[in-house]
């Protein structure tokens, strides 16, 4: 099986070199033509961050139809964690395509689904008996996690945190902190959802203990534990801006949930599957969630998600109450098994730590030179910088979305794809695959530095 951090070796078979290359204007003529075709048949609600059309991808490089090659610092928002077109994933999916593409697990089951459930039971936090239901997407995992928690507790209330993002379905839109653009005009939204303060050390200055007391106090006064089915948290928030909570915040919330019969759900959709240098980000905080939600990086680019949790909670649902036509598709499940097998070697975790070291070091050096960088934060291959208005880093920390957009645009024109995040659009997030080389990371950082230098020009 291909070494997940040896992208150049695998690239030979893929014929895509691991290098940045800009050969046309961005977007190029073929992408411009495709964009015109797209506008005629795809609604504007399905927007794209960068209108370049991708023809091939491998490792940490994506190539567009015009021959431009981009260093991918987004990985499909954390999906291709072990790299684009990883050979182990490709081989496993291709083999499964030749055997069985679909039967529907709730009609006639197959081994691949069971094997993924076994692997999730082994690698999610906690040594108790667990069960897993496989579904198609992160939002669907959130919906099912809430559904199972409600069934288990007999309660309706769902608590989430400020700056959270959980999806675009009716329930998950109601769970998001930011309405626009995810929920604007799409109501009425699901009820019985309550938003509590989060720990955001850069802005609130609170210790984990202080932030937890604030959150718990809000939940007890606004909802009441007796009516609360679950608390859903992202151990490290994704769309919210890679917010890392203060030490002690999450364990205190989990302790309160356990004491009050509230199901503690960790949304690990973006932060799981070795992204932070651990199987799941919960491990960094000493968390053992009742339910863990997985998606994105679990199947190497194929659509798959899961809800894994304590057997007594998962078993609350009646036969026929869980499932779906494509949930746990055998091809996606086979790909997921290949991802787990590669990560079990341990090399992916080392790669995440290497990426963190390089990114944090490079971005901190930039912070010392450019006062628009208010904070560098993150764990593993999940790092972000929050940009503020010049001169406000030590005072109001006023968000600077304009600077973020300028950096993103400069990077794109020079062959680097970097994503934005944050409630106010003022966060640059770095979410590369574990296959990215040190050379590509340093090259990308050099382009980002050029962008900051141009801000003052």
N, C-alpha and C positions, 0 to 999 in steps of 0.2 A: 504494500500500500504506500502511496506517495507520502513522503515527509511533508507535513503541513507547513513547515517553515523553509522548505527548499523549493520555492516557486520557480527559480530559473531552470532547475533540472526538469521539472514537469513541463515547463513552457516549451521545451523543444518539440514535444509531441503536439502541442497546441499551436505552434508556429507564431506565438505572440510573445515578443520580447518584453522583458520586465524593465521598461524604460519610458520616460516621459518624451513625447514627440508631438510637436505642433507643426503641421504642414499646410494648413489653410487658415483662413479667418475662422473664428469661433462664433456662431455655428458656420460650418462649411456649406458649399452649394448643395450637396446631396441632402444634408440635414434640413436646409431651408426648404427644399422641394418637398420633403416628407412632412415638414411642419404645415405646409399649405394643404396637403392631403389630409392631415390629421384634423385641421380646423373645420373641414367639411363634414367630418363624420364622428368626431369625439367632442363631447360637451366641455365647455370651459371649466366646469367644476372639477374635472380631472386635469389639474394643472401640473406642470413640470418645473422643477427648479432650474433646469438647464435644457434648452431645446436642441440638444445634440442626440442623434439617434445611434444607438449602440449596435454594432454588428458582431462583436466578439469580445470576450473577456477571459482573463486567466490570472490567477494569483491576485496581485494587487493592482492590476492594470485593466482598464476598459478601453476599447478601441471603437471609434465611431465609423460611420459609413464613408466618411471622407478620408480615413486613414490617420486621424489624430489619435494619440494615445494619452490617456489621462491617468495620473496617480489617483486611485480611488480611496479617499479618506472617509467614505460613508458606508461602503459595503452594503448597499441597498438598505440603509438604516439598520445596520447590525445583522443582516441576514447571512451574508457570505463570510461568516466569521473565520472559517478555515481556508478561505480563498475562493475566487471564482473558478468554476469548472475543475474543482479538485478531482484528481484522477480516481481516488477511492470512491467518491460519491458518484462520479460518472459511471464507473464500472458497476457499482451496486445497482444503480437505477436502471442501467441498460440491461443487466441480467434479469432484473425483475420485470422489465417491460416485455421480455420474451417469455415469461412464465404466466403471470397474472397481472392484469392492469386494474381490475375492479371486480369485486363480488358484493360488497357491502358487508362489513364485519358483523352487523346485527342480523344478517341473514345467514351467511356461511363464512365463518371466521377463518383467519390465516395466521401463520406463525409470526410474521413480521410485526404485526400489531402487538402481540404478546411480548415479543422481544424488546420493543421500545418501552413498554410498560415496565418490564423487568429492569431495564437500564435506568429509567427514571426513578424507580424505587431504590435502586442501589446508590444513586448519585445525588438525589435531593437530600437536604439536611434531615437528620433524624433517623434513629435505628428501629423505629416501630414499624408495624405492618402498614403497608400503603397500597392504594389502588390508583389507577390512572384511566381517564377517558381521553381519547385522542379526537381532536377536531381540526378545523382548517386554518384558523387565523387567531391572532392574539386577541382581537375583540371578542371572538367566539369563546375563547378560553375564559375571558373575564365574565362574560354572560353566564357560562356554565358554572364557574366558581361561585358566583353570587347565588345562582339558582340552587346549587347544592347546599350552600350555607343556610339559605332560607328554609330549605326542607329539613335540614338537620336540627335547626334551632326552633323552628316554628315562629320565627320573628321576621319582620319585613325590612327594618332599617339597614341602610348601607352607608358606611362612613368612608370618606376618602380625604385626601390631604390637599391643601393649597398647592397650586402649580402642577397638579397631577395631570397625566394624560393616559387614557385607557382605551380609546378607540372611536369609531364613527357609527356604531349601531345606536339604536334609540337609547338603550340603557347606558352604554358607555359615553355617549354624548353628554348625558346628564351627569356623569361622573367626572368629566373633564373640568379642569379649572377655567380654561380659556374657551369661551363660546365661539368667537370668530377665529377662523372660518368654519370650524367643525360643526357648529350647531345653528348658525345664523339662518333663520327662516324655516328650520326643519321641525319645529315643535308641533304639538305639545310633547315634552320630554317625559321620561319615566319619573315617577315620584319616589318618595321615601329615600332620597339620596341627600346626605348631609356632608358638608365640607368643613373640615377642621384645620386649624393652623398647622403648618409643617415646621420642621426645623430647617432654617436657612441661615447658617452661621454668618455668612458674609453680610447679610442684611439685618438680622435680628440681634446678633451678638450674644445670644443665649447659650448657656451650657445645655447639654443633652437633658439633664435633670430638669432644668428650668423650662425648656421647650416642651418636654413631655408633660409636665404639670399643667402647662397652658393648654395643650391639646386635650388632655384627659378632662380637665375642668370644663372645657367647651363641650365635649361630648356628653358629659354627665348632666350639664345644664340644658343643652339644646335638644338632645335626643333622649337620653336616659338609657342606661345599659340594658334594661329589661326589654326594650323594644329594638335593640340593635342585633342584627344577624351577623354582620361581619365588618371588619375594618380592612380595607384594601390599600396596600402601600407599595410603592416602588422603592426598594432599598436604596437605589440611586435613581433619582428621577431622570427620565429620558427627555421627552419634549420640553419638560419644565426647565431644562438647562443643565443636566448632569449635576443636580444638587445633591451633595453628600451631607447627610445629617450629622449633627454633633454626636460625639461618643455618648452612648447611654440612652439616646432618644428612643431608638427602635426597641431595644430590650425592655424598656419601661412600658412602652405601649403593648408589647406582647404580654408582659406580666399582667397588665390591667385586663387585657382581653381574656386571658386564661381564667383570671379570678372571677370574671363576670359572665362566663359562658359565651363570649363573642368569638367567632371564628376569625383567626388572624390569617389573612391571605397576602402572600408576597407575589406581586406582579413582577416576575423576572423575565418578562418577554424580551426586553432589550438588554438587560444586564446579566442574563444567564448564559450557560453553555461556554464557560471559560473566558468570557469577555473581560472579566475583571481580574483574571489570574486565579480564580477559584471556579469550581463548577457553577456555583450560584453566588451572587453578591451577598446574599444573606449571611454567608459564612464569615465575611469580614466583620460583621456586627454581632456574632454569636447568636444569631436568630435560628430558631427551629420552627418555621411556620406550620400552621395546621394544613394549609393548602399552598402549593407552589404552581404558578402559571408559567408555562414555557411556550415559546414560539420562535420566530425569527431565525436565529442561528442553529436551531435544532436539526434541520434537514439539509443544510448546505445549499439552500436556494430553492428547494421544493416546498410547496405549501403544507405545513403541518404545525399543530399546536397541541398542547395538552394541559390537563388539570390533574395534578398528582397530590394526594393527601392522605391523611390518617384514614385507615380502613373504616373506622366506625362512623366517620363523617361521610366519606364517599359512598358507603353502603346504604346511606339514608334514602337515596333515590330508588324508586320502584323500577322493576323491569320495564323497559321501553321508555323510561323517562329521560334517558341520555342517549346520545348518538346523533347520526346525521348521514346523509347519503355518501359524502366523500370523506368523512372524518376518519383519519388513520388509513388513507389510501395506501395500498401495498407498495407502490413505487416510492412514494414519499417516505414511508416507514423504512423501506430498505435503505434509502439514502441516509436516514437518521441513524440507523445502526452503524453505517460506515463512519459517520461523524463521531459517534460515541467511541468507536474502536480506535480512531485516530487520537482523540483527546485522552483516552486511557493511557497512552504512552507517556503523557506528562509534558511533552514538548510544547504543546499549545499554551500551557500555563506559564512556562518559562518565556515564551514569545510575548505573552501579554505583559509580563513584568519588564521585559526588555523595552517594549514599546512605551510603557509608562515612563521608564527612566529617560528615554530619549526625548519624548514629547514634553514632559514636565521640565526637564533641564533646558531644552531649547525655548520653550514658551516663557519660562521664568526669566531667562536672559532677555527676551523681548520686553517683558514687563518692566524690567529695570531701565529700559531705554524709552518706552512709550507709555505715557501716563494714562492713555485711554484703556489700557489693560488693567481692570480693577482686581481680578482674581484669576489664578490658575488653579484648577481643581480636577479631581477625578481619580479613578483607580484602574489600573491595568490599561487595556486598550479602549478606555472610555474616559477621555480627557476633554476638558473644555476651558475656554477663557471667556470671561464676562467683560464686555466693553462698556465703558462709561464715558460721559462727557469730559473733555479735558478739564483737569483741575478739580474734579469732584470725587476722586477715588477715596479721599480721606474724609469726605463730608456727606453730601447727599447721595453719592453713587448713582447719579441720574443715568438712565439707560441710553446707550448710543447705538441704535439700530442702523443709523446711516453709515457708521464706520464698518459695521459688520457687513452690510450689503456691498460696500466698496471693496472690502477684502475678498469677499466671495467672488465678485465680478472679476477682480484682478487675477485671482487664482484660476478661474475658469479659462480666461483668455490665455493663460500660460500653462495649461495642461494639468491642473490640479482641481479635483472635485472635493469641496469641503462643504459641510452642511451647517445650517443655522439651527438655533433652538432658543428656548427661553420664553417666558410669558410675554416679554416685551420685545422679542426678536433681537436681543442684544448679546446673544451668546454664539460663539463659534464652537462647534463640537467636532472632535476628532475621533472617528469610529472606524479605524482601518481594520482590515483583516489581519489575522495572525500570520498570514503568509507574507506580509510586507517586509522587505529587506531594510537593513539599516541605511543603505545607500538611498533608497527611495524615500524613506522618512526624512533624511537630511535634505534631500533635494526639494521635497515638498515644503519643509520649514523655510528653506531659502526663498522660495517663491512667496510664502506668507510674509516673510520679513520684508521683501520688496514692496508688498502691498501696504504694510505699515509705513514704510518710508515714503510712499507716494501720498499718504494721507496728509502729510504736512507740506507737500510740494505745491 
